[in-house]
Amino acid sequence: MLKTVRMYSTKWCADCRNAKQFLSRHNVPFDEVDIDGNDAAAGLVIEWSGGRRVIPTFHITEEGQAPVILHNPSHTVLAQQLGLTS
């Protein structure tokens, strides 16, 4: 089943750039939401993280499943969640 990946990030975040490179290397399509200047998106990140502005934050959905939210995950955790092989 196809998973939809949305990454909440900023342009200046090194971890965000690293995560984007990882997704690109594995041909994982994703939408990116820059939370700088986007109060609604920043608010979601803060809500999901329990009060912190953690980036990158991933919101991963799959039809019929509850969304999965990951805050600055390692490549291993991200790969496992997306069903990737190393």
N, C-alpha and C positions, 0 to 999 in steps of 0.2 A: 504494500500500500504506500502511496506517495505521502511523504511528510512535507509540510510547509515550514520553512525556516525564516524567521524574522530576527535580525540582529540589531539591537539597540547599541549605538556607539557614538563616538565623536571623531572628528578628523585628526585631533592631536594625540589620540590614545595609541600607544605602541602595541598593547595587547590586542586592541581591535584590529589593527593592521595585520598582526600575526594571525589572528583568527580568520580574517578575510583571505589571506594567502592559503591557509590550510583548506578552507572550503573550496577555493578555486582549484587547488591542486587535486582535489578529490571530485571535481566537477559537480559540486553540490550547489544548486540554485538557491539563492536567498535574497530577501528584501532587506535593505539596510535603512534604519531610521536614525538620523543624527539627532541626538537629544539636546545639543546646544541650541538654544533659541526655540526649542519645542517643549514648552512647559507641560503639555499633556503627556508627551512621551516620557519626559524626565519623571513626571509624577508616577507613571506606571512602573518604571524601574524602581523607584523609591518604595512604592507600595509592595511590589513583589519581593523586594529584598529585606523587608522589615525595617525600613527607615534609612537605608544607605543608597547612595548613587553609585552602583557597581556596574562597570562596563568592561568588556562587552557583556550584555545580557541577551540570552537567546530565548525566544518564545517559539517552541516547536509544536506544531499541531499535526494530527493525523485523524482522518475521518473516523468517528466513533470512539475516539480516545480523549481523555482529559489532556489539556495542554501541559507540556513539560517546560519548566522555566529553569534555565541554567545561568548562574552568575560567574563569569570569567572562568569557564571550565578548562581543564587541561585538554590537550588534543586527544588523549586517550578516552576521557569521559565523553567528549563531543563525538568522537568516532563511534563509541559504543551506542550512544543515544541515536545516532543516525544510521546505525547498521552497517558501518564501513569496516572494511578489513584494512589492516595497516599495510 
